[in-house]
């Protein structure tokens, strides 16, 4: 359930500082959010998929850690990412 290259590059362009900026926290959070959305839709159809549920929880934990880091480092960027992705926090 990986993201397509086109979707990933669109997220990098939107949230990154440059077209090759795949490592910044904002880009990583955006990519994780898309993967979480995809897994959530998968689990709505396949509720008994324990491996997908475990992967979803791992992604949510990783995104939580990145959000905490971004909130501590740059509060303005944090607020902008939360607003753009529609994450309740």
C-alpha positions, -999 to 999 in steps of 0.1 A, spaced: 0 0 0 28 24 -9 20 58 -22 25 64 -59 55 85 -70 32 112 -84 14 115 -51 46 116 -31 62 142 -54 31 164 -51 33 162 -13 70 171 -15 63 201 -37 35 213 -15 52 209 19 89 209 11 113 238 9 125 225 -25 115 198 -50 142 174 -34 133 182 2 120 148 13 135 148 48 119 178 64 94 171 92 65 187 73 70 165 43 74 133 64 42 142 83 23 148 50 34 115 36 26 96 68 -9 112 68 -16 100 33 -5 65 42 -26 66 73 -57 76 52 -50 47 28 -47 22 56 -78 35 73 -98 30 41 -84 -5 38 -93 -14 74 -129 -2 68 -133 -28 42 -111 -55 58 -117 -52 95 -99 -85 104 -65 -75 89 -44 -75 120 -12 -67 102 -26 -36 86 -40 -25 120 -5 -29 136 11 -10 107 -15 18 111 -7 21 148 30 23 141 24 50 115 3 70 139 29 68 165 56 79 141 35 108 130 28 118 166 66 119 173 73 140 143 44 164 152 58 167 187 93 175 173 79 201 149 58 217 176 89 221 198 112 234 170 89 256 149 54 264 162 44 284 130 53 255 107 35 231 130 3 252 129 6 255 91 10 217 87 -19 209 110 -42 233 92 -32 221 57 -36 184 65 -67 188 86 -53 169 116 -70 175 149 -44 182 176 
